[in-house]
């Protein structure tokens, strides 16, 4: 089975290198076909490995020596177990769909070939991240997806906002990654190795304070990659990239890497429940915080982006409370319905000439019935309505919070579920139903290419049925992860599920009713709370005033006062002195015999003076 591991891992990078050959040339559909085929090959190999792992296989490959320095000997190793293989299948499935979808979405883009180079390189980096058997390998993949996300978010680099968003995502993640890097240094200092197996085998014998520090530092890195507060602003701004990028990076893969890190290091985090409680509390805060901003936003992609941020909060709640398999389950189901929503949004954008303001749409159902149905399926799954996928995974997270006696976390998630139902169906109603507002702006919407719709169908099916695999999934992944035991009675659990479901359905019905009658009054948009949410709690403005502008002023001062006046002046002064001395010394080489004799006499006198007056110390 080892060959399937290599095929799954290296097929995407082969596709990326192939596409790279054509980046400077005109659009070539062959690049899209080849990269799509290789990603599908990676998916099939990953699926084959999943079935093998289900039958008892645990594959640990030491491909070759990698780092050997002092006492450190680190091979280039990969592991395929019950956790990593779930991520492999999820990543390769969604990326295959995105790649096929992009063949239509990027059809008229001049960077067509370059786009597929970046996508495949991103998938390869993500597979390195999830398949590595050590923290350094994970970090290499971690930085690889960071680089590829920078290239993909800023793909349309001629546009200033896209370039700025790419820089923001890259820099903000580098700040958080410093914390993670410090955690890795501390791991090596304490354990003398980066291997998961060796670190987790000895972590129980290490001082709790050191383990706590390691856990906090690793979580700082996870906060940046998964856009948790206060590193959250880059995720919404990253919507400047092409929509397939949003579906791949910000729904299914990169932003879930932080959650995967906590799950992968569960043996460490289980020993420090206080840190887990911090993770869960922050996750609950972000779940409500992000959802509240989606309530009033008018940007189609940003609404879905805030939803991603909110759902990441749910995942961190489960992971923080020790329900690691539930966090992984929600990660997987979320990948299906959220990528479906993003790609559906891409269809709407194409139909509306890249317009993103949902208040300029309305009544698109007649023009785009298939996209409307797919996005409705994604929205219902996101809200957690039975029998769709989100119902099973999200309700399990709420039950986990209630079971542990963390009632304030449960209540925050409960309110977040209601908010999710409102903004999801606000989007559906304003985009696909009601008055055909788009006619006022001269738009002529149309359905996308048939093959694009067929590519979305697997995501629609999985968003509908994936939840029914809850028990087989639990049995599969808890062979590596610890089971989470519910202490509350079955009747209490059923009551909680009924309460949450009734609340969500009530909000959905109320939202549909309200927006079928024209929605809310425009006076609402002048209220202080509305403006607070619209402006993202003024946090981006705070960052600009407190960080960006002072840093810019400091950089400008350093440039003009230190770099130009001191460093440049010193270097230029040395150059001028050398140049002037060279000009003066040039007279010694005039070639005139009389001048040469005079310099010989001067030299002789100097040598005699040194011989007479200089006495070396004995």
Secondary structure, DSSP 4 states (H G I P E B T S, - for coil): -HHHHHHHHHHHHHHHHHHHTTTTSS--HHHHHHHHHHHHHHHHHHHHHHHHHHTT--EEEEEEEEEEETTEEEEEEEEE-TTHHHHHHHHHHHHHHHHHHHHHHTTT-TTHHHHHHHHHHHHHHHHHHHHBSBHHHHHHHHHHHHHHHHHHHTSSTTSHHHHHHHHHHHHHHHHHHHHHHHHHHHHHHHHS--BHHHHHHHGGGS-HHHHHHHHHHHHHHHHHHTT-TTS-HHHHHGGGS-HHHHHIIIIISGGGHHHHHHHHTHHHHTT-HHHHHHHHHHHHHHHHHHHHHHTT--BHHHHHHHHHHHHHHHHHHHHHTT-HHHHHHHHHHHHHHHHHHHHHHHHHHHHTTT--BGGG---TTTT-HHHHHHHHHHHHHHHT-TTSHHHHHHHHHHHHHHHTT-HHHHHHHHHHHHHHHHHHHHHHHHHHSSS-GGGGGT-------HHHHHHHHHHHHHHHHGGGGHHHHHHHHTTTSPP----S-HHHHHHHHHHHHHHHHHHHHHHHHHHHTT-S-GGGGGSHHHHHHHTGGGHHHHHIIIIIHHHHHHHHHIIIIIIIIIIIHHHHHHHHHHHHHHHHHGGGGS--HHHHHHHHHHHHHHHHHHHHH-----
